[in-house]
Amino acid sequence: MQSISPEIIFRGNDAWEKALPQIIKLTKSPLILGRSTYTHNLRSKIFKDLKNLNLNVTSVNLQFDCCYEDISKVKKIILNNNNDSVIAAGGGKVLDSGKYLAECLNIPCITIPLSASTCAGWTALSNIYTKNGQFIKDVALRTCPKVLVYDHKFIQTAPSRTLASGIADALAKWYESSITSSTIDDGLVQQAIQISRVLRDQLLIDGKKAFMAQFENNSSWRNTIEACGITAGLVGGIGGERCRTAAAHAIHNAITQIITPNKFLHGEIVGVGLLLQLRLEEMKNNNKLADQSIKQLLAFMKELDLPTTIAELGINVFENQNINKIADFTFRDKSEIHFLPFEISKQDIVEVIGNFEQTKIKI
C-alpha cells in the first residue's frame, strides 16, 4: 500500500477561506492543535472562523515536540470532548503530532502549515521525539492528511529562518533519493527522483530571492514555499521510503541525541547532514562531483544564514564523546544510513565528521 497525497489540497492566497466549506462537511467538533506562541494569532483566527460557523471547537497546545507525553495528553482531551477531527496548525512537529493522533483515533486530520519549514503537512509519516527533542523513530501512517490547507498569507507571517530550513530539507530529497534509488527498476521511483532533481534546481534558482524578499507578489517566494511544503512531500509520496531519507536524515537523527541550550530546526540540522553525506560519497563511493556539490551548497547555505557545521549547531564533536555518540546513532541497525549503496563503517562516520569539523570549531 502506498499513500501518495492528501485527499484535497487548497493552496494560494485565502486558501483557508476557500477550504471552510469542505471543512464543515468533514467535521462538527474539531480539535485545533498548535504549539508556538508565535503562531497564536493565526490559530485564534482559525478558532474564531470555525466558531462563527457553529462548530464545537476545542484548542490545545503541545508542551514539547511530537512526543508520547504530549500525544497521550491530547489523546485524552480528544476522547473526553468527543472531537471528530484534528486540525493541526503549525510547524512540522505539530503537523506530525496531529497526523499521528488522528490515525490512533481513526478520525480525519486537516493540516495547516504555518511555515514552509517542512513537507509534514503532506506526508503519511510522523517523526516521534522525546520531550527533549531527541529523535526516536518515524512511524508510517495509513493515509496522508484528509485535507491540506497551504495558505500563502499564513506562511508569509513565518520567520525567514523557517523558510531557509525548509529549503535545506527539500534540497535533501534529490541528494538522498538520487543515490539510494537510482538503480531501482520502478517507474514511479524514477519519476520521483526526476521531480526531486527539478525541485533542487528550482530551489537553487529561486531560494535566495525568496529568502531575501518574502512577499506574495514575488514569484520566487511562491515557487519556493510550494516546493518546500508540497513538491517535497510529493516526491516521498510517489517514491516511497527510499526517496525520503538517507545519510543526511540519519545524521540529523543522531545530532538530535545531544541536547544543546539552543534548539535548531529540522532542516537546519538536515543541511549539515547533507554536507556530511556528500563527504561520505566522496570518500567511500569515489564520487568525483561530491566536492563540487559541497562547494555549491556551502555558498548557497551561507546566503540563507544556515549552519554548515555541527559546531554551528552548538556541539563540539571533540568533547564528551560527542563524535562517537553521533556515529553510534547514525550507524544503528535501523538507521537510514544503510540505504546508501556502498559499504561504510562507524569509523568512516567518525573520520568524516572529524575531518569536516576540525578546522571550524566555533561555538
N, C-alpha and C positions, 0 to 999 in steps of 0.2 A: 504494500500500500504506500502511496506517495501523496502527501498533501502539498499542493503546489502554491496555492494562493488564497487570500481571503475571499469569501463569497462575493462581497460587494465592496467596492472602493470608491470613496469620494475624495477628490483632490482639487487643490487650487484655492483661490480666494473664496471665502464664505462656504467652504466645504462643510463646516459644522452645521450651518443653517440648512444647507441642501440635504444633509443627512437626517435631519429631525423627523420628517415623515416616515422614513424607513425605521428609525429607532423606535418610534412609538408603536409601530406594528410589531416590533420584536420584544418589547419589554414594557411592563407596567410598574415594576418595583425594582429599579436598578440600584446597584451599589457603585458609587464613584470611588475609585481607588487612586490615591496620589501619595506624594511624599514631600517634595521640596517646598519650602516656604516661598521660593522664588516664583513658583507657578500657582500660588494660592489664588490670585485674582482670576486666572483663567479657569481654574476649577470652580471657583464661585460662580462665574458666568455660566458654565456648563450646568451647575446645580440649579441656578435660578431659571434658566431656559427650560429645563425639564420640569421643574416645579410649576412653571407657568402653563405647561401642557398637562397639568393634573396628574403627573406621575408621582408615585410614592418613593421619593429619593432618599437614599442614605449616603453619607460621605464618611470615608475612613482614610486615615493617613498611615502609611508604613512608618515604622520607627527606625528600621535598619535597611538592609538591602533585600533582595529576593532570597529570604532565608526561612527556614522551617518555623522559627519562632513567630515571625510576622504572619506567615501563611496560616499557622494554626489559630492565631488570634482572630484574623479576619474571617477565616472559615466559620468560626463560632458565631461571629456577628451576622454573617450572611444567613446562616441557618436560623438564628433567633429572629431575624427580621423577615424571613421568607423572601429574600431578594431573588428575582428570577433572571438576573443578568449581572455581569461585571463590566463596568466601563472603566478601563484603565487609562488614565490621563497623566502622562509624564515621560520620563526617560526610560532607558532600557530595563532597568531593574523593576520599575513599576509595571511596565508592559509585560515583562516575563512573569511577574507575580500574578497579574490579572489573568493571563492565559492559563497558568498552572491551576489557579483556584477554580476557574470556570470548568476546566477539564475534570478536576476532582469532584465537582458538584454536578457535572453534566448540565450546565447552563451556558448560554451563549456569552461570548466575550466580544466587546467592542473596544478597539484600541484607538486612542487618540494621542499620537506622538506630539509632545510639546517642544521637541527639538529635533534636529536631523542627526543626532549623535550615533544612532544605530538603526538597523533594519528590524528591530524586535517587534515593531508594530505589524509586520507582515508574517513572520515565520511561525511554523508549528514546532517551536523549540523554546524551552525555558532553561536558563542557566541558574543553578542553585548555589548560593554562597552561605558562609557562616555569617552571623550577625556582625562580625568584624570585617567582612568583605573578602574573606578567603574563598576562592573557588572550590566547590565540592564536586559537582558533576553537571552535565547537561542532560535534560530529560526531553526525549522526543514525544511530542504530543500527537493525538489522533488527528487533529484538524488545525488549520490556521484560524485566526480570528474570524468571526462571522462577518464583522464589518470593520473596515479600516477607514478612519477619517483623517486625511492628511491635509489639514488646513494651513495654508501658507501664512495667513495672518497670525495664527498661533505660533508657528515655528519662527516667524520673524522676531518675536519677542525674546527668543533664547539668546544667551551669551554667545559671542563669536567662538569661544573656546569649544562649545559643543559641536559647532559645525566642523571645526578643524578635526576634532576627534572622530566625527562621522566619516570624514574624507579618508582618514587613515584606515579606519575599519573597512570601508568599502574598497579601498585600493588593494587590501589583502586578498580580496576574492580572486583576482587574477593571479597574483603571485603564489597563492596556495593551490588553487584548483589547477592551474596550468602544469604544475609539477606532479601533483598527486593523481591526476585523472587523464592526462594527455594520451595514454595508451589504452584507455578503456574503450571497448568496441560497443558503444551505446550512443545512438544518435542524439538523444536528449542531453546526455552528459557533454558531448562535444559542442552542442549548441549553447549550453550553459557556459562553457569555457569561452566561447567566442563572444557571448554577451558580456562576460567579465572583462574581456580584452577591450571592447568598446567602452565599457564603464571606466576602466583605467584611463584610457586615452581622453575621455571627456573630462574626467576629474583633473588630469594634468593640464588640460587646456583651460578649463573654467574655474578650477578650485581657488586659485589665488584671487581672481576677480570677484568671486563670490564672497570670499573671506574678507576682502578689503571693503566691499560695498554691498552689504546685505539688505537689498531693497527689492520689493516685489516687481518693480519695473526693470530690474536688472535680470536679463535672460540668463546670464551665467549663474546667478543665485538660484533662480528657479530650477535650472537644469541640475545644479549641484545638489540641492536639498532632495530632489526626487531621485537622483542617482543613489544617494546615501540611504534613503528611507524606503525606496520602492524597488529600484532595479537590483540593488544588492540583495534584497530579500528574494526576488525572482530567481536570481542565479542559484541560490541554495534550494529553492523550491523545485526548480527543473532538474538541477544536477544532483540533488541529494547530499548525503553527508560528506562525500569526498570533494564536493565543490564548496564546502563551507570552511573547513579548517585544516591546518597542517601545523608546521613548526611555529609560525607566528602566534597562533592562538594557544598552542601548547606552552610556549614560553610566557605568554600573558598569564595563563592559569597558574604557572609556577611563581611568577613575580608577586601575584596577589597573596601568596602564602606568608610573605614578610610584611608585617604590619608597620606602617610608617605614619607619622603625625599628619601628613597631608594626603588627602585622598585624590587619586588620579582617575580620569575617566577611562572607560573600557578601550576606546580607540587610541587613546594616548599611549597606553601600555602595548596594545597590539602593534602600533607603529614601530616601537623599539624592537618587539619580537620579529617584525618583518625584516628589519635590517640584519638581525642576527640569523634569521633563516637564510638570507642571501649569502652571508658569510659561510654558513654550513654548506650550501650548494657549491660555493667556490672551492672550499677545502676538501669536501668529500665526494663531490659529483663532477668535479672538473668543469664547472660552469664558467666559461671564459667571459661571459657577459655579466656575471653577477657583480663584479666590481664596478662596472659602468652603471648598472642599475642602482647600486648603493649610492654612488655619487649623485645620480639624478634625484633619488629620493631624499637624500640628506639636504640638498639645496632646496627642494620643494617643501620639506617638512619644516625647515628653519623659517621659510617665508610664512608659514602658518603658525609659527610660535609653538610648534610641537616638540616635546622632548625627543632626543635622539640617542640617549644612553640610559642605562639603568641608574647611573649616578644622578642624572637629572630627574629621576623619579624618587630621589631621596634615599637611595640604597647604595651603600658602599659594598660591593660584592666581595671585597677582600677582608671584610670584618665579620665576626660572629658566624663563620662558616656559611655565609650567605650564598657564595657561589656554588657550594655543594648542595645546599638546600634547594636552590633553583634547579640545578642539574638533576637532582633526585626526583623532584616532582615532574619535571619535564619528561624524564625518561621512564616514569612509572608504567606499568603494564598496559593500562587503558588509555594512555596518552595519545593525542592526535599526531605526535611526532612520528609515530610508527607508520603513518600513511606515506611518509617520504619513500620514494622508490630506490633508495640506496641505504646501505648499512651505516649506522652510526652507533657510537657508544656513549655512555655517560661522560667519559673522559673527553670525548670530542666536544661535547657541550661545554664542559668546564674550560677547555682550551679556547674555544671560540669566544665565549663571554669574557674570559680573562684578557685575551689579546685585544678585544674590542674596547674594553673599559680602561685598560691600564694607563692610557695617556690622557684620559678625560675625567679624572675624579674631581668633580665639582659639586659639592653638596651644600 
